Amino acid sequence: MKKILHILSLVAIVASLSACISVVESTAEAGKQISVMSQQAVATCGQGNVDKVTTTSFTCKQNSR
């Protein structure tokens, strides 16, 4: 049972660290703009390094080393 809980917790941690872009727009045109900006953000920031995307801009995550 402990092994299953350990595996499930690892899966939950990995899922929480995966790249996720939240979108809050209502129109089809805004959705298209978000799609374009998302592609540009991934190309600029790198996969998993996008912080926020809007219809007009995006930000990359800050790398803390």
Secondary structure, DSSP 8 states (H G I E B T S, - for coil): -HHHHHHHHHHHHHHHHS--------SHHHHHHHHHHHHHHHHHH-TT-EEEE-SS-EEE-----
